[in-house]
């Protein structure tokens, strides 16, 4: 069977695709009247279909333990049910456990959970296979018909995790506008597309290569990157469509000193690099060059200078392009990265450090405006590397943009959790978040709290432990922990959480207390 991208390539060449594209654009134009910001309390009737399909390269995706439960991460979309006339349809590959759904509904402030539950309809494809959820739905015409009957198509729209030709086809099949990027613009969210946007916007970014699709060409452009900066110690090899850092590999240049620029010809250098690809350091412990190299012709790859530094941070900025064409900055974060070379996203803290918070907001605004000019819509995130220079107590920060993500990434649901729990708002002038009572709040969040001894815990066990230790979010004090990915816990010993505090240290303290409580209850 053709992949989503292959299918898109075939269909786009046919006359019928031109009609479909026109119909899709007409549907999206209706979003201007149907969409409302989550910041607004809206008493008008709206219907929303949430399809949290992870429509990414499935081999790359399934390197992540418990990824089949990641469809739960958009359950924070239930925040829209606080609007009393909003109805929501939430679709998953496998049925959600009722206790997980009840947990999110009980977090909704200002409305009885029973009232929200009556306006929520759950559907499942009953299919745990390695296919995007959107594809599974398209393969089930009877289920599609039930989805159509569950909403009023005159006031409904569809939202998703990321947008691909599968989501466009599903949008057309349901006759609902898609609150997401037009898949024709996906290039701008790839590694190579990101670099092009950075260049257009004058955003500093590392030395890097053009996009290539075979090993020999990849060795050649890697040699060219090294030649641009002979002082490089490492080069990152990136699949053009990676996920959570799992598509990155590190080439150590020390062992190749004999062919360094100035010591050998370009051809000898490229040949040595080609031979050295078998020694790449991969971020996924099960990855090998033999397998990785098969993805290069399919996805493409680039070479990019590894940003060195004794003190480095990994901030990001999140924004949104509304159906009205407005660009809004939503948040900034310092990301917590792990893996062999610090390339894999583990969690984040809000907001980013004050030393560069407003700078990345300004760059994020420029990038968002360029994306809007290209026709992009909805969420985007920009990842940076920040290297401290000068006085350690008051450093200057060298900022380098790394990539753009045109999807709801790992920093989306923690912010949605904070908004759901506090009814607050982000203030762009200072980059802080204020509750309904105008109190500043911070959070530390993770998708990857995972330990072997957590296996076997049920969501109800998790709640027992957290409530006993009084660590659950307290709506009166406005601090505490909220959880996601609870479906991962029993099988994989993995759970996600957002810990909200009155300071960055307080948020991290709550996180540490949650870990200690879980360890105490499961060890020994």
Order of alpha helices (4+ residues) and beta strands (2+ residues): alpha-alpha-alpha-beta-alpha-beta-alpha-alpha-beta-alpha-alpha-beta-alpha-beta-alpha-alpha-beta-beta-alpha-beta-alpha-beta-beta-beta-beta-beta-alpha-beta-beta-alpha-beta-beta-beta-alpha-beta-alpha-beta-alpha
